[in-house]
Amino acid sequence: MADYYELLGVRRDADPDTLKRAYRRLARQYHPDVNKDPAAEEKFKEVGQAYEVLSNPQTRARYDQFGEAGLGGGGMPDMGDMGGFSDLFETFFSGFGGGAGGSGGGGPRRRSPRQGNDLRLDLSISFSEAIAGIEKEVQVRHLETCSTCAGTGAKEGSAPTGCTSCGGAGQVRRATRTPFGTFTQVAPCPTCEGTGEMIADPCGSCGGQGLREVLKTLRLNIPAGVDTGTRLRVANEGDAGQRGGTSGDLYVFLGVKPHPQLRRDGITILSEAPLSYLQAILGDTIEVETVDGIDKLEIPAGTQPGTVLTMKGKGVPKLGNPVARGNHQVTVKVQLPTKISGDERDLLEQLAGHHRSKGQRPPHKSGLFGGLFG
């Protein structure tokens, strides 16, 4: 075993108060009821053994002089009993989940309030609803306090009685003997589920649960700018609590349906605008679909394929601050004709000849006119 002072993490000249604080901290850390690590129980025993030796001036003096060899019993203190350690542990851990060697627990527990469960609702909305915001009506199944018994679970004219299995304590205890004394493990009573009470004559409406499932209609205010994955919390619309406990909350998880023309990147809207080669060359004013409906977009003369034109303030409202909005970015897609009429060909060839006369590279080699001239 490691040095007892090292186990407790104290100096060799540590005073009794320092030893006690160190032991209390480590015992809580490694107590098997708290620490489920398989090695915790062994560590807990080692810490207890170290403190038992060092807290007694006589055994501490022998340990300081001779080490474990001066203790006898394979490192255990040469003492008639372990009562001192058990008493000390009970003092430290009373109310900690069962004291050592005693009942560790006070009188019967009463039915304490229990908070209701939170609920989740998955809600699908359209692209435009997510952008603009909407008030939407939904139906939710949740538990409400039974109106017949007012949540007691007992039939009218009767009342809950004390649990016969646990005597109204709401807990059952199991004593375990260890080298350091008798420890008590505490668990909720399986008969009354920890309430300490039983319903002898249950309410006919709720079957003694004190709660009933109902279908409730709610109106949700969905703010502008939400997106897929946005979570809305509706306070106190989950399951009702029991015995006066508070209700849980309803969490609404949103899913946004895609739009056929518009895409979203944060608060920016993205779309494409098809143009003829003449519109790209000469410029034009076209209509594009935005989140606010159809709007006009100026196409500058000489616009190149792939150009991104920005419509400021036509994007998504910022969630929580709808006055601030993103932009709408339109990517220009120039469409070249696969067939042209004879008149169109004559005009285009005249234009090509005009470029040649000026010493410019024939336009049919590249650019918008590629593929139109053979």
C-alpha positions as CSV (number, residue, x, y, z in Angstrom):
1,M,0.0,0.0,0.0
2,A,1.1,3.6,-0.7
3,D,2.3,5.8,2.1
4,Y,-0.7,6.9,4.2
5,Y,0.2,10.6,4.1
6,E,0.4,10.4,0.3
7,L,-2.9,8.6,0.1
8,L,-4.6,11.5,2.0
9,G,-2.6,14.1,0.1
10,V,-1.2,15.8,3.3
11,R,2.2,16.6,4.7
12,R,3.7,14.4,7.4
13,D,3.2,17.2,10.0
14,A,-0.5,17.7,9.1
15,D,-2.7,18.6,12.1
16,P,-5.9,16.6,13.0
17,D,-8.2,19.2,11.3
18,T,-6.2,18.9,8.0
19,L,-6.3,15.1,8.2
20,K,-10.1,15.2,8.7
21,R,-10.7,17.6,5.8
22,A,-8.6,15.5,3.5
23,Y,-10.3,12.3,4.5
24,R,-13.8,13.7,4.2
25,R,-13.0,15.0,0.6
26,L,-11.6,11.7,-0.5
27,A,-14.2,9.5,1.2
28,R,-16.9,11.4,-0.6
29,Q,-15.1,11.1,-3.9
30,Y,-14.6,7.4,-3.7
31,H,-17.7,6.3,-1.8
32,P,-19.2,3.3,-3.8
33,D,-22.7,4.9,-3.7
34,V,-21.3,7.9,-5.6
35,N,-18.4,6.6,-7.6
36,K,-19.3,3.6,-9.8
37,D,-15.7,3.0,-11.0
38,P,-14.9,-0.6,-10.0
39,A,-11.6,0.6,-8.5
40,A,-13.3,3.2,-6.3
41,E,-14.3,0.8,-3.6
42,E,-10.8,-0.4,-3.0
43,K,-9.5,3.2,-3.0
44,F,-12.3,4.1,-0.5
45,K,-11.0,1.3,1.8
46,E,-7.4,2.5,1.5
47,V,-8.3,6.1,2.3
48,G,-10.4,4.9,5.3
49,Q,-7.5,2.7,6.6
50,A,-5.0,5.6,6.2
51,Y,-7.2,8.0,8.2
52,E,-8.0,5.4,10.9
53,V,-4.2,5.1,11.5
54,L,-3.3,8.7,11.3
55,S,-6.2,10.1,13.3
56,N,-5.2,8.1,16.4
57,P,-2.1,9.7,18.0
58,Q,-0.8,6.3,19.3
59,T,-1.1,4.5,16.0
60,R,0.2,7.5,14.1
61,A,3.3,7.6,16.3
62,R,4.0,3.9,15.6
63,Y,3.4,4.3,11.9
64,D,5.7,7.3,11.8
65,Q,8.5,5.3,13.5
66,F,8.1,1.8,12.0
67,G,5.7,2.2,9.0
68,E,3.1,-0.5,8.5
69,A,5.3,-3.0,10.3
70,G,4.5,-1.2,13.6
71,L,0.8,-1.6,13.2
72,G,0.2,-5.3,13.2
73,G,-2.6,-7.1,11.4
74,G,-1.2,-6.5,7.9
75,G,-1.3,-2.7,8.2
76,M,-4.5,-2.4,10.1
77,P,-4.4,-0.6,13.5
78,D,-3.9,-2.9,16.5
79,M,-7.2,-1.9,18.0
80,G,-9.9,-3.8,19.8
81,D,-12.7,-2.7,17.5
82,M,-13.6,-0.3,14.7
83,G,-16.3,1.6,16.5
84,G,-14.4,4.9,16.3
85,F,-14.2,4.8,12.5
86,S,-17.9,3.8,12.1
87,D,-19.0,6.7,14.4
88,L,-16.9,9.1,12.5
89,F,-18.1,8.0,9.1
90,E,-21.7,8.3,10.2
91,T,-21.1,11.8,11.4
92,F,-19.5,12.8,8.1
93,F,-22.1,11.2,5.9
94,S,-25.4,11.4,7.7
95,G,-28.0,12.1,5.1
96,F,-25.6,11.2,2.3
97,G,-27.5,8.2,1.2
98,G,-27.4,6.1,4.3
99,G,-25.1,6.4,7.3
100,A,-22.8,3.7,8.7
101,G,-24.1,1.5,11.4
102,G,-27.3,3.4,11.9
103,S,-30.7,4.3,10.4
104,G,-29.3,7.4,8.9
105,G,-32.5,8.8,8.1
106,G,-35.2,10.8,10.0
107,G,-38.9,10.1,9.9
108,P,-41.3,9.0,7.2
109,R,-41.1,10.9,3.9
110,R,-44.2,12.7,2.7
111,R,-45.2,12.7,-1.0
112,S,-43.0,15.4,-2.3
113,P,-43.8,17.4,-5.5
114,R,-42.5,15.9,-8.8
115,Q,-41.9,18.0,-11.9
116,G,-43.6,16.9,-15.1
117,N,-41.7,15.6,-18.1
118,D,-40.6,17.8,-21.0
119,L,-42.1,17.0,-24.4
120,R,-40.9,17.3,-27.9
121,L,-42.9,18.2,-31.0
122,D,-41.4,18.0,-34.6
123,L,-43.1,20.6,-36.8
124,S,-42.7,21.1,-40.5
125,I,-43.2,24.5,-42.0
126,S,-42.8,26.0,-45.5
127,F,-39.9,28.1,-46.7
128,S,-41.9,31.3,-46.8
129,E,-43.3,30.7,-43.3
130,A,-39.8,30.3,-42.0
131,I,-38.7,33.5,-43.6
132,A,-41.7,35.7,-42.7
133,G,-42.7,34.1,-39.4
134,I,-46.2,32.8,-38.7
135,E,-48.7,32.0,-35.9
136,K,-49.4,28.3,-36.2
137,E,-52.0,26.1,-34.5
138,V,-50.8,22.7,-33.3
139,Q,-52.2,19.8,-31.3
140,V,-50.2,18.2,-28.5
141,R,-51.0,15.2,-26.3
142,H,-49.8,15.7,-22.8
143,L,-50.7,14.8,-19.2
144,E,-52.8,17.2,-17.2
145,T,-53.8,17.1,-13.5
146,C,-56.9,15.0,-13.2
147,S,-59.9,17.3,-12.5
148,T,-61.9,14.6,-10.8
149,C,-59.5,13.9,-7.9
150,A,-57.5,17.2,-8.2
151,G,-54.3,15.2,-8.7
152,T,-54.5,13.1,-5.5
153,G,-55.1,9.9,-7.4
154,A,-57.7,8.9,-4.7
155,K,-61.4,8.4,-5.2
156,E,-63.6,11.2,-4.0
157,G,-64.1,10.9,-0.3
158,S,-60.9,8.9,0.3
159,A,-57.3,9.8,0.7
160,P,-53.8,8.2,0.2
161,T,-52.6,5.9,3.0
162,G,-49.1,5.2,4.2
163,C,-47.2,2.5,2.3
164,T,-47.1,-0.8,4.2
165,S,-43.9,-1.9,2.6
166,C,-41.7,1.0,3.8
167,G,-43.9,2.3,6.6
168,G,-44.4,5.6,4.8
169,A,-40.6,6.3,4.5
170,G,-40.6,6.0,0.7
171,Q,-37.3,4.1,1.0
172,V,-36.1,0.6,1.6
173,R,-32.7,0.0,3.2
174,R,-30.2,-2.8,3.0
175,A,-27.4,-3.2,5.5
176,T,-23.9,-4.4,4.3
177,R,-21.1,-5.4,6.6
178,T,-17.6,-4.3,5.7
179,P,-14.3,-4.3,7.5
180,F,-15.0,-0.6,8.4
181,G,-18.5,-1.2,9.9
182,T,-22.0,-1.7,8.7
183,F,-23.2,0.5,5.8
184,T,-26.7,1.0,4.7
185,Q,-27.7,1.3,1.1
186,V,-30.9,3.2,0.5
187,A,-33.2,2.8,-2.5
188,P,-36.7,4.0,-3.4
189,C,-39.5,1.7,-2.2
190,P,-40.6,-0.4,-5.2
191,T,-44.2,-0.6,-3.9
192,C,-44.9,3.1,-3.6
193,E,-42.2,4.2,-6.0
194,G,-40.7,6.4,-3.3
195,T,-43.8,8.4,-2.5
196,G,-44.4,6.8,0.9
197,E,-48.1,6.5,0.2
198,M,-50.5,4.1,-1.5
199,I,-53.8,4.6,-3.1
200,A,-56.2,2.1,-1.6
201,D,-59.3,3.4,-3.5
202,P,-58.0,4.9,-6.8
203,C,-59.8,7.6,-8.8
204,G,-61.9,6.1,-11.6
205,S,-60.9,8.8,-14.0
206,C,-57.1,8.6,-13.8
207,G,-56.6,5.1,-12.3
208,G,-54.9,6.6,-9.3
209,Q,-52.2,8.4,-11.2
210,G,-53.5,11.9,-10.5
211,L,-52.9,12.7,-14.2
212,R,-54.9,12.3,-17.4
213,E,-53.8,12.4,-21.1
214,V,-55.5,15.1,-23.1
215,L,-55.2,16.5,-26.6
216,K,-54.6,20.2,-26.3
217,T,-54.6,22.8,-29.0
218,L,-51.9,25.5,-28.9
219,R,-51.1,28.5,-31.0
220,L,-47.4,28.9,-31.6
221,N,-45.8,32.2,-32.5
222,I,-43.0,31.2,-34.9
223,P,-40.6,34.2,-35.4
224,A,-39.3,35.3,-38.7
225,G,-35.9,33.9,-39.7
226,V,-36.1,30.4,-38.2
227,D,-34.5,27.5,-40.0
228,T,-34.3,23.7,-39.9
229,G,-33.1,22.7,-36.4
230,T,-34.4,25.8,-34.7
231,R,-35.8,24.9,-31.3
232,L,-38.6,26.8,-29.7
233,R,-39.5,26.4,-26.0
234,V,-43.1,26.7,-24.8
235,A,-43.0,27.0,-21.0
236,N,-45.2,24.8,-18.9
237,E,-46.9,23.0,-21.8
238,G,-45.2,19.6,-21.2
239,D,-46.7,17.0,-18.8
240,A,-48.2,18.3,-15.6
241,G,-46.3,17.8,-12.4
242,Q,-47.5,15.5,-9.6
243,R,-48.4,16.5,-6.1
244,G,-48.1,20.2,-6.8
245,G,-44.9,19.9,-8.9
246,T,-44.4,22.3,-11.8
247,S,-45.2,21.3,-15.3
248,G,-42.6,20.4,-17.9
249,D,-41.9,22.4,-21.0
250,L,-42.8,21.7,-24.7
251,Y,-39.9,21.9,-27.1
252,V,-40.8,22.4,-30.8
253,F,-38.1,21.4,-33.3
254,L,-38.6,23.0,-36.7
255,G,-38.0,21.5,-40.1
256,V,-38.2,23.8,-43.2
257,K,-39.4,22.5,-46.5
258,P,-37.1,23.4,-49.5
259,H,-38.1,26.0,-52.1
260,P,-38.1,25.1,-55.8
261,Q,-36.1,28.2,-56.8
262,L,-34.6,29.7,-53.7
263,R,-31.8,28.4,-51.4
264,R,-30.7,29.7,-48.1
265,D,-27.2,30.2,-46.7
266,G,-27.6,31.7,-43.2
267,I,-29.4,34.9,-43.7
268,T,-28.5,35.1,-47.4
269,I,-30.8,33.9,-50.2
270,L,-29.3,32.4,-53.3
271,S,-30.9,31.9,-56.7
272,E,-30.1,31.8,-60.4
273,A,-31.4,34.0,-63.3
274,P,-31.3,32.6,-66.8
275,L,-30.5,35.2,-69.5
276,S,-30.3,35.2,-73.2
277,Y,-26.9,36.1,-74.7
278,L,-28.5,39.3,-76.1
279,Q,-29.7,40.3,-72.6
280,A,-26.2,39.7,-71.2
281,I,-24.6,41.8,-74.0
282,L,-27.1,44.7,-74.1
283,G,-28.4,44.7,-70.5
284,D,-32.0,44.4,-69.4
285,T,-34.4,44.6,-66.5
286,I,-35.8,41.2,-65.5
287,E,-38.1,39.9,-62.9
288,V,-36.8,37.5,-60.2
289,E,-38.5,35.7,-57.4
290,T,-37.5,36.8,-53.9
291,V,-38.7,35.9,-50.4
292,D,-41.0,39.0,-50.7
293,G,-42.4,38.0,-54.0
294,I,-41.5,39.1,-57.6
295,D,-39.1,42.0,-57.8
296,K,-37.1,43.7,-60.6
297,L,-33.4,43.2,-61.1
298,E,-31.2,45.4,-63.4
299,I,-28.8,43.5,-65.6
300,P,-25.9,45.7,-66.6
301,A,-24.8,45.6,-70.3
302,G,-21.9,43.2,-70.8
303,T,-22.7,41.0,-67.9
304,Q,-20.6,37.8,-68.0
305,P,-21.8,34.3,-67.4
306,G,-21.5,33.4,-63.7
307,T,-21.7,37.0,-62.5
308,V,-23.3,37.3,-59.0
309,L,-25.7,40.3,-58.7
310,T,-26.7,41.4,-55.2
311,M,-30.2,42.6,-54.1
312,K,-29.5,44.3,-50.8
313,G,-31.9,43.7,-47.9
314,K,-33.9,41.1,-49.8
315,G,-32.6,38.1,-47.8
316,V,-33.6,36.5,-44.5
317,P,-34.6,38.5,-41.4
318,K,-32.1,38.0,-38.6
319,L,-33.6,35.8,-35.9
320,G,-34.4,37.9,-32.9
321,N,-33.9,41.1,-34.9
322,P,-36.2,41.1,-37.9
323,V,-35.3,44.6,-38.9
324,A,-31.8,43.4,-39.9
325,R,-31.9,41.4,-43.1
326,G,-29.5,39.6,-45.3
327,N,-29.0,40.0,-49.1
328,H,-30.3,38.1,-52.1
329,Q,-27.5,36.9,-54.4
330,V,-28.5,36.1,-58.0
331,T,-26.1,34.1,-60.2
332,V,-26.4,34.9,-63.9
333,K,-26.8,31.9,-66.2
334,V,-26.4,32.9,-69.9
335,Q,-28.2,30.6,-72.2
336,L,-26.9,30.3,-75.8
337,P,-29.3,29.2,-78.6
338,T,-28.7,25.8,-80.2
339,K,-30.4,26.9,-83.4
340,I,-30.7,30.3,-85.1
341,S,-32.6,31.6,-88.0
342,G,-31.0,32.7,-91.2
343,D,-31.6,36.4,-90.5
344,E,-30.0,36.0,-87.0
345,R,-27.0,34.3,-88.6
346,D,-26.6,37.1,-91.1
347,L,-26.7,39.7,-88.3
348,L,-24.2,37.8,-86.2
349,E,-21.8,37.2,-89.1
350,Q,-21.9,41.0,-89.8
351,L,-21.1,41.6,-86.1
352,A,-18.3,39.0,-86.4
353,G,-17.0,40.7,-89.5
354,H,-17.1,44.0,-87.8
355,H,-14.8,42.7,-85.1
356,R,-12.4,41.2,-87.6
357,S,-12.2,44.5,-89.5
358,K,-11.0,46.1,-86.3
359,G,-8.3,43.4,-85.8
360,Q,-10.1,41.8,-82.9
361,R,-10.0,38.1,-82.3
362,P,-13.0,36.4,-84.0
363,P,-15.8,36.1,-81.4
364,H,-16.7,32.5,-82.4
365,K,-13.4,31.3,-80.9
366,S,-14.6,32.0,-77.3
367,G,-17.0,33.9,-75.2
368,L,-20.8,34.1,-75.6
369,F,-20.6,33.3,-79.4
370,G,-18.7,30.0,-79.1
371,G,-20.5,27.3,-81.1
372,L,-22.7,29.8,-83.0
373,F,-20.3,30.2,-85.9
374,G,-18.7,27.4,-87.9
